[in-house]
Amino acid sequence: MEVLIGDPITTCLSPSVYDIICNLGFQLRENCDINSIVTQNGEVCWKTITDCVSYTESEQGLDYWGSVRLLGPVCEAVHSHFLSLTKGQFEIRYAPWFQWTSFPEVFLLIGKECPFLLRDLLSSEELAQVFSQSVMNVLKVFVGSPCGLNLRNVLWHGFASPEEIPPKYCSMMI
């Protein structure tokens, strides 16, 4: 069978995964001030981001869908901000922050043996001590749980069709 250029691309995402990635983060149309998300020096203002994380009524677990919904405008602000920068401006402001990015290095500052699975790493007390539990919860929403956006698995395993992952999530991961 020959694939024609005009053929629509079908998704390999389940309906619920498609909904959380492609629809849920677009429901709120609030404007977020980029200066409340990142400083002029490129430092992340985690409080603004962690305040968007929702919890279940019992406060025992994350409300992933509620969190994605609330984080949508934050991701949009970050994406718009990155698009407004020249390559040079981006490099001056953000390149220094890409020098030290390895979780195992951070983990080993406190822990003895780094967990093999991302799920276990994101749930570790050691990283919560370094970054705070609220920051780790943000990471769980984006990359660490099948209940959240689960971008790491969706992309690593090739489930996303071209242009299916909204660019604002890529910007937020940076």
Secondary structure as UniProt FT lines:
FT   TURN            5..6
FT   HELIX           15..22
FT   HELIX           24..26
FT   HELIX           34..36
FT   TURN            40..41
FT   HELIX           46..50
FT   TURN            51..52
FT   STRAND          54..55
FT   TURN            57..58
FT   STRAND          62..63
FT   HELIX           64..84
FT   HELIX           87..94
FT   HELIX           95..98
FT   HELIX           103..110
FT   HELIX           118..122
FT   HELIX           125..131
FT   HELIX           133..139
FT   HELIX           140..144
FT   TURN            146..147
FT   HELIX           151..156
FT   TURN            157..158
FT   TURN            162..163
FT   HELIX           167..173
//
